Amino acid sequence: MTAETTAPTFAEPPTALGLIGVDADDTLWETEGGFQEIQTRFEKLMGPHLEADSLAAAHLEDVERRNLAVFGYGVKGFTLSMIETAIMLSDGAVSGDDIAQILDWSREMLGNALEPYPGVVEALQVLAGHPARSAIVTKGDLFEQESKVAASGLAEHVDGVEILPEKDTLHYEAVLRRWAVAPEEFLMVGNSVRSDILPVLELGGWAIWVPSINEWAHEVADPPLDHPRFAMAPSLGQAVALSARPPG
C-alpha cells in the first residue's frame, strides 16, 4: 500500500496539539537502502559457505532480531550480527579477511554522507511556524543518531531532539512527560507503522504515516486504516500541511 493509492485521513483533525514529533531514519533521510546494499554484499560473502546464498539474509534477520535487546538498533548492532551470522554459517571457519571486510562495510556506512530528502528542509521550516512545538524523535544508538542529526543540519529547524532506545508506549510516555504534553496533544509523523504509528495511537495520540520506498522487515505492520486519529501522506511536506490545518 502506498499513500498515492489510498490516503485515509483523520475523522476529525487535531485542534490542540502541543508537540509534533518527526521520525528521522527513512523519514528525513535515506537509511534502510544502505543496510539492504550491505546485506546483499554479505550474502555474496557467505555464498561459499551455503548451497544457496539467499539463505544468508534469513539467518542474518533472525540474528538481528535476537540481538536487538542486547545491541540495540543501528550500524554497530547490524555489524555484530553480521559477524555472528558469519561465524554460525561457516561453522567457525570464516576468515579474518572476511571479518575485516564486514568491519570495513560498517565504517563505510557510518561515514556515508547524509542528505535530507528533497523538500524536508522546507517542510520543517513550515512546521516551525506551527503553534505546537516540534521535535525530531528517533531511535537507535545514541552516538550514531546524534552524529546523523548533527550532519543533517536539521536540528536548527525544530525545538528539540529525542533519541530513544526503542519506540514503544513506555518511551513515548517518557517523551510526553519531558515535554509536559498529554497524549491527545501529541502527533507523530514517520515511515514506520510499528514504531511511529501504533504505539502513539495506543497512548491516545495522533499519527501520520509517510510510507518509505525501503522498509526493514522488522518494522513492517498493517496500518490502522480505520483509526480516527490516523492519517497518511505521500511526503513530509503534505504531512506537515495535514497537521497544520484540516483538509477541505
Backbone as CSV, one residue per row, in Angstrom:
resi,resn,N_x,N_y,N_z,CA_x,CA_y,CA_z,C_x,C_y,C_z
1,MET,0.847,-1.201,0.000,0.000,0.000,0.000,0.878,1.245,0.000
2,THR,0.482,2.226,-0.752,1.193,3.492,-0.781,0.231,4.618,-0.511
3,ALA,0.825,5.775,-0.134,-0.018,6.931,0.144,-0.692,7.437,-1.118
4,GLU,-0.132,7.056,-2.295,-0.725,7.552,-3.528,-2.023,6.808,-3.858
5,THR,-2.119,5.510,-3.455,-3.288,4.728,-3.826,-4.423,4.869,-2.819
6,THR,-4.107,4.955,-1.565,-5.109,5.084,-0.521,-4.591,6.061,0.513
7,ALA,-5.381,7.052,0.841,-4.902,8.064,1.776,-5.975,8.394,2.800
8,PRO,-6.175,7.516,3.788,-7.128,7.847,4.845,-6.664,9.059,5.632
9,THR,-7.590,9.796,6.158,-7.242,10.972,6.940,-8.004,10.951,8.253
10,PHE,-7.746,11.926,9.101,-8.363,11.963,10.419,-9.886,12.074,10.318
11,ALA,-10.586,11.373,11.217,-12.037,11.529,11.280,-12.391,12.971,11.624
12,GLU,-11.653,13.512,12.581,-11.726,14.932,12.918,-10.299,15.396,13.149
13,PRO,-9.879,16.513,12.577,-8.488,16.942,12.695,-8.142,17.351,14.121
14,PRO,-6.875,17.153,14.528,-6.458,17.609,15.855,-6.509,19.126,15.936
15,THR,-6.957,19.635,17.061,-7.128,21.089,17.187,-6.291,21.704,18.291
16,ALA,-5.697,20.882,19.159,-4.958,21.445,20.296,-3.641,20.712,20.499
17,LEU,-2.837,20.660,19.450,-1.558,19.965,19.547,-0.550,20.788,20.342
18,GLY,0.232,20.083,21.168,1.297,20.742,21.910,2.671,20.336,21.436
19,LEU,2.768,19.158,20.771,4.060,18.664,20.293,3.844,17.822,19.046
20,ILE,4.638,18.108,18.018,4.646,17.305,16.796,6.015,16.660,16.676
21,GLY,6.040,15.327,16.686,7.289,14.596,16.541,7.485,14.129,15.112
22,VAL,8.723,14.172,14.651,9.055,13.725,13.297,10.165,12.688,13.389
23,ASP,9.930,11.529,12.842,10.928,10.465,12.786,12.110,10.915,11.932
24,ALA,13.259,10.256,12.100,14.455,10.640,11.351,14.766,9.656,10.221
25,ASP,15.263,8.458,10.559,15.683,7.496,9.544,14.529,7.108,8.624
26,ASP,14.743,7.293,7.334,13.788,6.964,6.270,12.536,7.826,6.284
27,THR,12.566,8.891,7.096,11.542,9.933,7.031,12.184,11.257,6.646
28,LEU,13.306,11.579,7.283,14.048,12.796,6.945,15.164,12.516,5.949
29,TRP,15.714,11.314,6.003,16.809,10.927,5.103,16.773,9.416,4.892
30,GLU,17.470,8.957,3.853,17.507,7.540,3.500,18.438,6.775,4.444
31,THR,17.979,5.650,4.935,18.790,4.788,5.791,18.704,3.328,5.364
32,GLU,17.502,2.807,5.236,17.316,1.375,5.022,17.965,0.893,3.730
33,GLY,17.980,1.722,2.693,18.610,1.312,1.447,20.070,0.957,1.632
34,GLY,20.769,1.686,2.507,22.169,1.394,2.787,22.340,0.049,3.467
35,PHE,21.453,-0.262,4.414,21.500,-1.564,5.070,21.239,-2.683,4.066
36,GLN,20.292,-2.477,3.171,19.966,-3.510,2.188,21.128,-3.753,1.229
37,GLU,21.842,-2.685,0.873,23.003,-2.850,-0.008,24.080,-3.695,0.670
38,ILE,24.362,-3.406,1.944,25.374,-4.168,2.667,24.913,-5.608,2.867
39,GLN,23.635,-5.809,3.089,23.114,-7.167,3.241,23.317,-7.974,1.966
40,THR,23.157,-7.335,0.811,23.399,-8.018,-0.461,24.866,-8.429,-0.576
41,ARG,25.766,-7.529,-0.169,27.195,-7.868,-0.187,27.478,-9.031,0.769
42,PHE,26.826,-9.009,1.918,27.040,-10.056,2.914,26.592,-11.410,2.374
43,GLU,25.483,-11.436,1.656,25.008,-12.687,1.057,26.056,-13.257,0.098
44,LYS,26.675,-12.381,-0.687,27.715,-12.836,-1.618,28.938,-13.341,-0.854
45,LEU,29.278,-12.649,0.229,30.430,-13.054,1.039,30.209,-14.440,1.643
46,MET,28.973,-14.721,2.023,28.646,-16.002,2.651,28.364,-17.101,1.629
47,GLY,28.308,-16.761,0.352,27.990,-17.730,-0.687,28.776,-19.026,-0.606
48,PRO,30.108,-18.977,-0.430,30.890,-20.220,-0.377,30.520,-21.140,0.787
49,HIS,29.861,-20.615,1.788,29.513,-21.415,2.964,28.093,-21.975,2.894
50,LEU,27.370,-21.688,1.804,25.972,-22.097,1.695,25.689,-22.696,0.328
51,GLU,24.702,-23.571,0.271,24.264,-24.080,-1.021,23.485,-23.017,-1.779
52,ALA,22.763,-22.178,-1.052,22.006,-21.075,-1.667,22.269,-19.828,-0.843
53,ASP,22.979,-18.861,-1.437,23.391,-17.711,-0.634,22.218,-16.851,-0.178
54,SER,21.031,-17.036,-0.771,19.878,-16.258,-0.336,19.483,-16.601,1.096
55,LEU,19.905,-17.753,1.589,19.596,-18.127,2.964,20.305,-17.235,3.970
56,ALA,21.402,-16.631,3.572,22.160,-15.795,4.499,21.309,-14.647,5.023
57,ALA,20.464,-14.090,4.177,19.631,-12.963,4.599,18.665,-13.377,5.694
58,ALA,18.062,-14.559,5.548,17.116,-15.032,6.559,17.821,-15.294,7.878
59,HIS,19.001,-15.900,7.822,19.769,-16.145,9.045,20.155,-14.827,9.707
60,LEU,20.606,-13.874,8.908,21.012,-12.582,9.453,19.833,-11.880,10.108
61,GLU,18.673,-11.941,9.480,17.491,-11.294,10.050,17.136,-11.902,11.404
62,ASP,17.229,-13.231,11.507,16.932,-13.888,12.781,17.913,-13.454,13.864
63,VAL,19.182,-13.387,13.517,20.204,-12.981,14.489,20.000,-11.527,14.897
64,GLU,19.692,-10.671,13.923,19.435,-9.262,14.236,18.300,-9.104,15.236
65,ARG,17.208,-9.790,14.987,16.049,-9.689,15.878,16.415,-10.132,17.293
66,ARG,17.154,-11.216,17.387,17.548,-11.726,18.698,18.484,-10.757,19.417
67,ASN,19.308,-10.064,18.659,20.312,-9.187,19.257,19.810,-7.784,19.571
68,LEU,18.627,-7.429,19.107,18.138,-6.068,19.333,18.094,-5.719,20.811
69,ALA,17.694,-6.667,21.635,17.589,-6.404,23.068,18.953,-6.238,23.723
70,VAL,20.008,-6.696,23.045,21.362,-6.622,23.605,22.147,-5.457,23.010
71,PHE,22.168,-5.373,21.687,22.977,-4.373,20.993,22.187,-3.151,20.547
72,GLY,20.868,-3.243,20.522,20.056,-2.122,20.085,20.059,-1.974,18.575
73,TYR,19.544,-0.817,18.120,19.410,-0.538,16.693,20.646,0.188,16.164
74,GLY,20.858,0.073,14.865,21.910,0.856,14.235,22.996,0.012,13.595
75,VAL,23.993,0.700,13.058,25.062,0.056,12.301,25.886,-0.883,13.175
76,LYS,26.171,-0.487,14.405,27.023,-1.316,15.262,26.371,-2.659,15.560
77,GLY,25.098,-2.629,15.934,24.395,-3.878,16.184,24.285,-4.724,14.930
78,PHE,24.053,-4.077,13.784,23.981,-4.769,12.500,25.312,-5.444,12.190
79,THR,26.415,-4.753,12.461,27.746,-5.299,12.202,28.025,-6.515,13.075
80,LEU,27.735,-6.403,14.362,27.944,-7.540,15.261,27.077,-8.728,14.857
81,SER,25.881,-8.450,14.373,25.001,-9.529,13.921,25.537,-10.185,12.654
82,MET,26.130,-9.408,11.754,26.751,-10.000,10.566,27.909,-10.902,10.958
83,ILE,28.727,-10.445,11.900,29.868,-11.257,12.333,29.384,-12.551,12.981
84,GLU,28.395,-12.450,13.855,27.846,-13.653,14.497,27.267,-14.610,13.465
85,THR,26.537,-14.066,12.488,25.943,-14.902,11.450,27.017,-15.565,10.603
86,ALA,28.080,-14.830,10.297,29.177,-15.389,9.506,29.838,-16.553,10.236
87,ILE,30.047,-16.395,11.540,30.640,-17.481,12.328,29.720,-18.693,12.330
88,MET,28.424,-18.447,12.488,27.449,-19.536,12.551,27.347,-20.275,11.218
89,LEU,27.229,-19.521,10.122,27.024,-20.150,8.817,28.267,-20.882,8.324
90,SER,29.437,-20.434,8.764,30.688,-21.059,8.320,31.191,-22.110,9.301
91,ASP,30.415,-22.374,10.358,30.854,-23.299,11.418,32.201,-22.875,11.989
92,GLY,32.375,-21.565,12.116,33.595,-21.031,12.707,34.753,-20.887,11.747
93,ALA,34.531,-21.180,10.471,35.631,-21.156,9.507,35.790,-19.815,8.807
94,VAL,34.940,-18.838,9.110,35.047,-17.540,8.451,36.438,-16.962,8.688
95,SER,37.017,-16.382,7.648,38.403,-15.913,7.726,38.503,-14.537,8.366
96,GLY,39.701,-14.228,8.820,39.959,-12.890,9.339,39.737,-11.832,8.280
97,ASP,40.048,-12.164,7.029,39.826,-11.210,5.937,38.337,-10.912,5.769
98,ASP,37.503,-11.929,5.920,36.061,-11.708,5.790,35.534,-10.847,6.940
99,ILE,36.017,-11.090,8.146,35.617,-10.258,9.285,36.068,-8.821,9.058
100,ALA,37.280,-8.659,8.545,37.784,-7.311,8.255,36.917,-6.625,7.205
101,GLN,36.445,-7.394,6.224,35.567,-6.822,5.197,34.270,-6.327,5.813
102,ILE,33.687,-7.107,6.718,32.454,-6.697,7.395,32.683,-5.417,8.183
103,LEU,33.811,-5.327,8.869,34.124,-4.117,9.636,34.315,-2.918,8.714
104,ASP,34.910,-3.147,7.550,35.063,-2.056,6.578,33.697,-1.563,6.104
105,TRP,32.771,-2.480,5.888,31.418,-2.067,5.498,30.780,-1.213,6.585
106,SER,31.016,-1.589,7.827,30.468,-0.817,8.944,31.000,0.608,8.928
107,ARG,32.303,0.751,8.751,32.902,2.092,8.693,32.358,2.876,7.501
108,GLU,32.154,2.183,6.393,31.591,2.831,5.208,30.204,3.387,5.501
109,MET,29.371,2.590,6.156,28.013,3.027,6.465,28.015,4.224,7.409
110,LEU,28.877,4.161,8.419,28.927,5.254,9.387,29.524,6.521,8.787
111,GLY,30.315,6.359,7.732,30.960,7.513,7.125,30.250,8.072,5.913
112,ASN,29.172,7.425,5.479,28.447,7.890,4.297,27.884,9.291,4.505
113,ALA,27.944,10.094,3.457,27.355,11.435,3.520,25.850,11.322,3.701
114,LEU,25.303,12.218,4.479,23.870,12.190,4.773,23.210,13.410,4.152
115,GLU,22.210,13.152,3.312,21.477,14.230,2.661,19.991,14.098,2.972
116,PRO,19.370,15.131,3.498,17.920,15.067,3.718,17.189,14.844,2.396
117,TYR,16.052,14.189,2.466,15.214,14.020,1.289,14.815,15.389,0.730
118,PRO,14.567,15.469,-0.576,14.074,16.727,-1.146,12.799,17.185,-0.443
119,GLY,12.738,18.459,-0.136,11.554,19.033,0.485,11.516,18.964,1.996
120,VAL,12.460,18.240,2.604,12.441,18.081,4.064,12.725,19.395,4.771
121,VAL,13.747,20.104,4.333,14.083,21.376,4.988,12.904,22.333,4.915
122,GLU,12.300,22.429,3.749,11.160,23.333,3.582,9.993,22.916,4.477
123,ALA,9.766,21.606,4.595,8.671,21.120,5.439,8.914,21.462,6.902
124,LEU,10.152,21.295,7.362,10.468,21.621,8.754,10.392,23.122,9.004
125,GLN,10.724,23.906,7.992,10.586,25.358,8.138,9.122,25.752,8.294
126,VAL,8.247,25.097,7.549,6.812,25.346,7.707,6.358,24.894,9.092
127,LEU,6.846,23.734,9.510,6.471,23.205,10.819,6.896,24.143,11.945
128,ALA,8.012,24.836,11.750,8.491,25.766,12.773,7.495,26.889,13.035
129,GLY,6.627,27.164,12.060,5.616,28.195,12.242,4.326,27.686,12.848
130,HIS,4.265,26.394,13.139,3.073,25.799,13.742,2.988,26.211,15.209
131,PRO,1.801,26.410,15.749,1.674,26.766,17.174,2.276,25.720,18.113
132,ALA,2.252,24.457,17.707,2.829,23.397,18.533,4.347,23.402,18.426
133,ARG,5.005,22.921,19.470,6.445,22.713,19.396,6.732,21.473,18.541
134,SER,7.957,21.372,18.062,8.311,20.248,17.200,9.612,19.620,17.677
135,ALA,9.750,18.321,17.411,10.958,17.599,17.810,11.238,16.472,16.833
136,ILE,12.507,16.241,16.563,12.917,15.023,15.875,12.897,13.912,16.918
137,VAL,12.140,12.857,16.647,12.026,11.732,17.580,12.516,10.483,16.859
138,THR,13.706,10.023,17.211,14.319,8.902,16.522,14.720,7.839,17.525
139,LYS,15.139,6.693,17.031,15.594,5.630,17.926,16.893,5.047,17.396
140,GLY,17.663,4.434,18.309,18.901,3.802,17.906,20.053,4.160,18.814
141,ASP,21.242,3.847,18.357,22.464,4.135,19.095,22.614,5.636,19.294
142,LEU,22.873,6.058,20.533,22.916,7.483,20.851,23.969,8.217,20.031
143,PHE,25.194,7.694,19.992,26.264,8.364,19.256,25.935,8.432,17.768
144,GLU,25.454,7.323,17.226,25.149,7.266,15.796,24.043,8.246,15.421
145,GLN,22.981,8.276,16.219,21.868,9.167,15.905,22.239,10.633,16.119
146,GLU,22.986,10.925,17.174,23.443,12.303,17.380,24.287,12.765,16.200
147,SER,25.150,11.876,15.704,26.006,12.221,14.567,25.179,12.478,13.316
148,LYS,24.155,11.656,13.088,23.298,11.845,11.918,22.552,13.176,11.986
149,VAL,21.965,13.445,13.138,21.207,14.688,13.279,22.124,15.886,13.081
150,ALA,23.322,15.822,13.660,24.267,16.928,13.507,24.674,17.097,12.051
151,ALA,24.951,15.982,11.364,25.370,16.051,9.961,24.259,16.568,9.064
152,SER,23.020,16.298,9.433,21.893,16.725,8.598,21.651,18.225,8.659
153,GLY,22.025,18.852,9.773,21.757,20.277,9.955,20.297,20.597,10.200
154,LEU,19.483,19.584,10.494,18.041,19.802,10.617,17.602,20.204,12.019
155,ALA,18.462,20.013,13.009,18.061,20.309,14.388,17.708,21.776,14.587
156,GLU,18.283,22.647,13.767,18.013,24.074,13.919,16.572,24.433,13.557
157,HIS,15.876,23.517,12.893,14.504,23.807,12.466,13.452,23.295,13.450
158,VAL,13.880,22.603,14.514,12.930,22.050,15.482,13.298,22.528,16.882
159,ASP,12.410,22.258,17.822,12.619,22.718,19.193,13.440,21.759,20.032
160,GLY,13.662,20.559,19.548,14.447,19.601,20.310,14.609,18.293,19.575
161,VAL,15.437,17.421,20.145,15.707,16.106,19.567,15.564,15.055,20.663
162,GLU,14.815,14.014,20.378,14.644,12.890,21.295,15.226,11.640,20.636
163,ILE,16.208,11.010,21.294,16.800,9.769,20.797,16.437,8.659,21.775
164,LEU,15.639,7.708,21.323,15.098,6.664,22.181,15.762,5.319,21.881
165,PRO,15.918,4.458,22.888,16.427,3.110,22.619,15.404,2.242,21.900
166,GLU,14.127,2.550,22.103,13.031,1.839,21.457,11.845,2.784,21.354
167,LYS,11.057,2.600,20.305,9.836,3.392,20.162,8.654,2.510,20.551
168,ASP,8.301,2.581,21.815,7.148,1.859,22.326,6.388,2.797,23.255
169,THR,5.282,2.319,23.797,4.463,3.204,24.632,5.236,3.710,25.838
170,LEU,6.091,2.869,26.419,6.861,3.268,27.594,7.746,4.469,27.297
171,HIS,8.469,4.419,26.183,9.405,5.503,25.868,8.685,6.731,25.321
172,TYR,7.583,6.533,24.605,6.798,7.695,24.181,6.194,8.407,25.389
173,GLU,5.759,7.662,26.385,5.239,8.283,27.600,6.298,9.154,28.257
174,ALA,7.544,8.683,28.253,8.634,9.469,28.828,8.847,10.763,28.046
175,VAL,8.736,10.681,26.718,8.854,11.889,25.893,7.761,12.892,26.263
176,LEU,6.540,12.422,26.392,5.425,13.314,26.716,5.608,13.957,28.087
177,ARG,6.155,13.202,29.032,6.415,13.791,30.353,7.466,14.888,30.259
178,ARG,8.523,14.636,29.492,9.584,15.645,29.368,9.063,16.926,28.724
179,TRP,8.144,16.787,27.793,7.613,17.959,27.093,6.326,18.483,27.732
180,ALA,5.883,17.803,28.786,4.689,18.222,29.536,3.471,18.380,28.626
181,VAL,3.228,17.347,27.810,2.043,17.343,26.957,1.258,16.062,27.201
182,ALA,-0.034,16.138,27.048,-0.901,14.972,27.176,-0.878,14.174,25.876
183,PRO,-1.201,12.886,25.921,-1.195,12.074,24.696,-2.034,12.669,23.573
184,GLU,-3.209,13.208,23.911,-4.081,13.763,22.874,-3.537,15.059,22.279
185,GLU,-2.457,15.597,22.876,-1.811,16.806,22.354,-0.567,16.481,21.532
186,PHE,-0.324,15.194,21.282,0.890,14.750,20.594,0.547,14.133,19.247
187,LEU,1.289,14.537,18.220,1.159,13.958,16.885,2.532,13.495,16.427
188,MET,2.610,12.280,15.915,3.866,11.719,15.426,3.782,11.484,13.933
189,VAL,4.840,11.860,13.222,4.940,11.660,11.773,6.124,10.744,11.499
190,GLY,5.915,9.673,10.740,7.030,8.794,10.434,6.687,7.722,9.427
191,ASN,7.702,6.968,9.036,7.539,5.961,7.981,7.239,4.566,8.513
192,SER,7.419,4.342,9.808,7.249,3.001,10.360,5.923,2.871,11.098
193,VAL,5.064,2.000,10.590,3.792,1.757,11.283,4.058,1.183,12.670
194,ARG,4.992,0.262,12.758,5.290,-0.396,14.031,5.821,0.581,15.076
195,SER,6.692,1.493,14.674,7.382,2.349,15.637,6.804,3.749,15.763
196,ASP,6.315,4.309,14.674,5.865,5.704,14.677,4.354,5.856,14.804
197,ILE,3.623,4.813,14.491,2.164,4.931,14.411,1.448,4.194,15.543
198,LEU,1.618,2.890,15.618,0.823,2.075,16.534,0.986,2.446,18.009
199,PRO,2.222,2.614,18.518,2.332,2.947,19.947,1.770,4.314,20.293
200,VAL,1.863,5.265,19.364,1.323,6.608,19.615,-0.199,6.564,19.666
201,LEU,-0.797,5.838,18.738,-2.255,5.696,18.758,-2.717,4.974,20.018
202,GLU,-1.948,3.980,20.443,-2.303,3.244,21.661,-2.323,4.163,22.880
203,LEU,-1.425,5.140,22.896,-1.374,6.087,24.009,-2.514,7.099,23.975
204,GLY,-3.140,7.250,22.816,-4.188,8.251,22.670,-3.767,9.453,21.863
205,GLY,-2.606,9.347,21.188,-2.118,10.438,20.361,-2.581,10.327,18.921
206,TRP,-1.985,11.165,18.074,-2.299,11.226,16.649,-1.071,10.780,15.854
207,ALA,-1.289,10.232,14.661,-0.159,9.746,13.880,-0.421,9.893,12.389
208,ILE,0.629,10.304,11.674,0.574,10.395,10.210,1.673,9.507,9.640
209,TRP,1.280,8.569,8.824,2.212,7.636,8.198,2.662,8.182,6.854
210,VAL,3.986,8.291,6.680,4.586,8.682,5.404,5.389,7.476,4.913
211,PRO,4.802,6.605,4.095,5.494,5.378,3.679,6.805,5.681,2.969
212,SER,7.799,4.821,3.207,9.098,4.974,2.559,9.269,3.914,1.478
213,ILE,10.215,4.148,0.589,10.466,3.206,-0.510,11.005,1.889,0.032
214,ASN,11.964,1.987,0.942,12.567,0.798,1.537,12.106,0.674,2.984
215,GLU,11.769,-0.543,3.393,11.314,-0.754,4.761,11.946,-2.015,5.325
216,TRP,12.522,-1.903,6.496,13.106,-3.041,7.190,11.984,-3.994,7.594
217,ALA,12.208,-5.289,7.385,11.168,-6.275,7.682,10.712,-6.193,9.135
218,HIS,11.622,-5.851,10.033,11.284,-5.761,11.462,10.242,-4.676,11.734
219,GLU,10.162,-3.671,10.874,9.266,-2.542,11.096,7.909,-2.700,10.404
220,VAL,7.741,-3.769,9.642,6.509,-3.937,8.870,5.340,-4.292,9.792
221,ALA,4.237,-3.600,9.612,2.995,-3.886,10.334,1.841,-3.346,9.507
222,ASP,0.669,-3.872,9.733,-0.504,-3.401,9.000,-0.921,-2.019,9.501
223,PRO,-1.109,-1.068,8.598,-1.546,0.264,9.028,-2.990,0.238,9.519
224,PRO,-3.303,0.993,10.563,-4.669,1.020,11.114,-5.558,1.968,10.320
225,LEU,-5.933,1.563,9.133,-6.570,2.458,8.169,-7.863,3.086,8.670
226,ASP,-8.562,2.410,9.549,-9.857,2.922,10.011,-9.776,3.663,11.341
227,HIS,-8.566,3.854,11.845,-8.435,4.529,13.140,-8.745,6.017,12.981
228,PRO,-9.549,6.592,13.855,-9.948,8.003,13.685,-8.817,9.011,13.868
229,ARG,-7.716,8.597,14.524,-6.608,9.535,14.731,-5.406,9.192,13.849
230,PHE,-5.655,8.439,12.779,-4.608,8.023,11.852,-4.827,8.665,10.494
231,ALA,-3.716,9.079,9.875,-3.772,9.618,8.516,-2.534,9.173,7.756
232,MET,-2.588,9.298,6.441,-1.449,9.004,5.580,-1.132,10.220,4.741
233,ALA,0.145,10.342,4.351,0.572,11.419,3.461,1.732,10.902,2.620
234,PRO,1.838,11.317,1.365,2.908,10.830,0.499,4.257,11.492,0.739
235,SER,4.291,12.560,1.532,5.546,13.260,1.781,5.473,13.955,3.125
236,LEU,6.640,14.315,3.650,6.673,15.048,4.910,5.984,16.391,4.762
237,GLY,6.170,17.036,3.628,5.533,18.329,3.412,4.024,18.247,3.503
238,GLN,3.440,17.211,2.901,1.987,17.065,2.968,1.525,16.639,4.355
239,ALA,2.381,15.898,5.073,2.050,15.546,6.454,2.013,16.788,7.329
240,VAL,2.974,17.675,7.134,3.003,18.927,7.899,1.764,19.754,7.593
241,ALA,1.393,19.822,6.320,0.193,20.574,5.950,-1.052,19.971,6.591
242,LEU,-1.090,18.645,6.645,-2.239,17.968,7.241,-2.317,18.218,8.743
243,SER,-1.160,18.337,9.385,-1.148,18.586,10.826,-1.491,20.029,11.155
244,ALA,-1.282,20.905,10.195,-1.477,22.331,10.461,-2.904,22.781,10.220
245,ARG,-3.601,22.099,9.331,-4.971,22.531,9.030,-5.768,21.348,8.506
246,PRO,-7.034,21.295,8.756,-7.856,20.187,8.269,-8.003,20.237,6.758
247,PRO,-8.035,19.071,6.099,-8.254,19.061,4.659,-9.649,19.548,4.322
248,GLY,-9.762,20.141,3.174,-11.072,20.632,2.747,-11.469,21.865,3.480
